[in-house]
Amino acid sequence: VGMGRTVVELFYDVVSPYSWLGFEVLCRYQHIWNIDLRFRPAFLGGIMQATGNKPPAMLPKRGEYVLKDVKRMAKYYQVPIQMSKADFQRVLGTGTLGAMRFITAIDMTQPQYLEPLSREFWMRFWSQHEDVSQPENMLAAARQAGLSSDVAQKVLEMISSPAVKNRLRETTEEAIKYGAFGMPAVVAHINGEPHLFFGSDRLELLGSVIGE
């Protein structure tokens, strides 16, 4: 194995609690493993539509399991997800297209804020049960992540621009091209080959494949 770092892309949407778990674990391991971690904000709705996937809670038995599973994983990984049955309806009713466009605009203009901003969106959506599709909540998240009010306002104005819309669409299509059908989708590039890992519970396998 050469000294070059393995590029690991994380495709995520803040609507996905498993994406939050995968994000936090990879954020911790990026300093331990020899990886170049790249955050790729994408739109889960677009992936579901393109692949014919359905939210896990649509199957009642799976929904029951997800509630317990997320609770256990949140405790294990020390990530403050608060999930109840009511959240399934809330999630289906709240689109994250605007939020993911906002995060994409940050990625395009202020990439150093991408990690804290994404975390702040998950905190608000999955810990504080806020409606992150509301502009005032997006602005509050940006300020909490360290952006000035002026910059946050400019970013909010960018979310309706073709550049931002296209970038999010392209990232989402890229995830699909790698074989993604849900989130999080982690793609490790090894010897010029992309390896897709789905979910937040395949990270030991990822480590093994990249020799960590």
Beta strands, then each sheet from edge to edge (+ up, - down):
strand 1: 6-12
strand 2: 35-41
strand 3: 185-190
strand 4: 193-198
sheet 1: 2+ 1+ 3- 4+
end
